[in-house]
Amino acid sequence: MSGRQKALLGLFAVLLVALFAVAVGAGRDDRGDPGARHGLIDRLGALGGERSAVDPATVDADCVEEPGRLVFAGSCVLRVADPGGLRTLVLRSPARFTVVAPAPGDADLTIRDEVEPAADGTGAVAKVAVDQATEVGLVCPGLGSCTVVVATT
């Protein structure tokens, strides 16, 4: 190894230790908010591009009142056509509901999420990753009916 390579390797080691020290020193003592996202992550996500949403016209269900609008009591099963790549199925409702969906890819895993309305009054929003034709279950709690809209954002 030449002297120049040793100097570059040493400089790289010093830089790595300095970055580690800054990361540890800049850490916070609180436990944090698991729902919050760091601004750097948002900027990196913008560079990589956002996943596009599933087209509401490609979603079918027995509880469809009109395209993109689902009204049901109890439960309803959505059938999402193959989106041709990784897409996000966005479901919005003014009231709480439960979503049951398979994980994307070849994972043998089913995700269940009870979606609550946001504190700011914007309603409940569920985002489900979809990469192939699949079925997504919706459950309406209680005895009333639920209205869920397949949104594009």
KAGIWO-V932869 format. One record per residue. N is the residue number from 1. RES is the residue in one small letter. SS is DSSP state (h for helix, s for strand, l for the rest). PSI is psi in degrees with one decimal (none if undefined). NEAR is the number of other C-alpha atoms within 12 Angstrom. Layout:
# KAGIWO-V932869
n:res:ss:psi:near
N:RES:SS:PSI:NEAR
N:RES:SS:PSI:NEAR
This chain:
# KAGIWO-V932869
n:res:ss:psi:near
1:m:l:131.3:8
2:s:l:167.1:8
3:g:h:-36.0:9
4:r:h:-42.0:10
5:q:h:-39.3:11
6:k:h:-40.8:12
7:a:h:-42.4:13
8:l:h:-39.9:14
9:l:h:-42.0:15
10:g:h:-42.4:14
11:l:h:-40.8:14
12:f:h:-41.5:14
13:a:h:-42.1:14
14:v:h:-42.4:14
15:l:h:-42.0:14
16:l:h:-44.3:14
17:v:h:-39.9:14
18:a:h:-43.4:14
19:l:h:-40.3:14
20:f:h:-44.2:14
21:a:h:-40.9:13
22:v:h:-42.1:12
23:a:h:-42.6:12
24:v:h:-40.9:12
25:g:h:-29.0:11
26:a:l:-3.0:10
27:g:l:157.7:12
28:r:l:153.9:10
29:d:l:-17.7:8
30:d:l:166.0:7
31:r:l:-18.2:9
32:g:l:174.9:11
33:d:l:114.5:9
34:p:l:-20.8:8
35:g:l:-14.8:7
36:a:l:151.5:11
37:r:l:143.1:13
38:h:l:145.5:13
39:g:h:-34.3:10
40:l:h:-39.0:11
41:i:h:-41.2:12
42:d:h:-41.7:14
43:r:h:-40.0:13
44:l:h:-38.2:13
45:g:h:-36.1:14
46:a:h:-34.9:12
47:l:h:-37.6:11
48:g:h:-11.4:10
49:g:l:150.6:10
50:e:l:149.3:15
51:r:l:138.8:23
52:s:l:156.6:23
53:a:s:155.8:28
54:v:l:135.4:34
55:d:l:123.9:26
56:p:h:-26.0:31
57:a:h:-17.6:24
58:t:h:5.6:26
59:v:s:127.9:35
60:d:s:150.3:29
61:a:s:160.5:30
62:d:l:-19.5:20
63:c:l:16.4:28
64:v:s:121.3:24
65:e:s:-41.4:17
66:e:s:163.1:18
67:p:l:123.2:20
68:g:l:-4.1:29
69:r:s:121.6:25
70:l:s:130.9:33
71:v:s:124.9:29
72:f:s:159.2:29
73:a:s:139.2:21
74:g:l:-97.0:20
75:s:s:164.5:28
76:c:s:142.5:29
77:v:s:122.6:27
78:l:s:141.2:36
79:r:s:114.7:28
80:v:s:125.0:34
81:a:l:158.5:24
82:d:l:117.6:22
83:p:l:-8.0:26
84:g:l:16.6:17
85:g:l:-179.6:18
86:l:l:120.7:21
87:r:s:167.3:29
88:t:s:122.6:30
89:l:s:113.8:42
90:v:s:121.0:30
91:l:s:127.7:40
92:r:s:142.6:33
93:s:s:148.4:34
94:p:l:-17.1:24
95:a:l:170.0:29
96:r:l:152.4:30
97:f:s:169.5:37
98:t:s:139.8:34
99:v:s:134.5:36
100:v:s:117.1:28
101:a:s:148.7:32
102:p:s:148.9:25
103:a:l:149.4:23
104:p:l:164.1:26
105:g:l:-154.7:17
106:d:l:9.7:11
107:a:l:135.7:11
108:d:l:71.0:10
109:l:l:136.7:12
110:t:s:130.6:20
111:i:s:134.6:21
112:r:s:128.1:20
113:d:s:129.3:22
114:e:s:110.7:22
115:v:s:124.1:27
116:e:l:149.8:23
117:p:l:145.8:20
118:a:l:153.8:16
119:a:l:-23.8:11
120:d:l:3.8:9
121:g:l:10.9:13
122:t:l:-1.6:14
123:g:l:-175.0:21
124:a:s:136.0:29
125:v:s:128.5:32
126:a:s:135.1:36
127:k:s:120.2:33
128:v:s:126.2:39
129:a:s:129.7:32
130:v:s:129.0:33
131:d:l:1.1:28
132:q:l:172.3:26
133:a:l:130.4:26
134:t:s:170.3:28
135:e:s:136.1:29
136:v:s:127.2:36
137:g:s:139.8:33
138:l:s:138.7:41
139:v:s:130.7:33
140:c:l:119.1:30
141:p:l:152.0:22
142:g:l:-165.4:15
143:l:l:-11.3:11
144:g:l:-170.6:16
145:s:s:159.9:23
146:c:s:147.6:31
147:t:s:122.5:32
148:v:s:135.3:41
149:v:s:133.1:36
150:v:s:110.7:37
151:a:s:167.5:28
152:t:l:-8.3:23
153:t:l:none:20
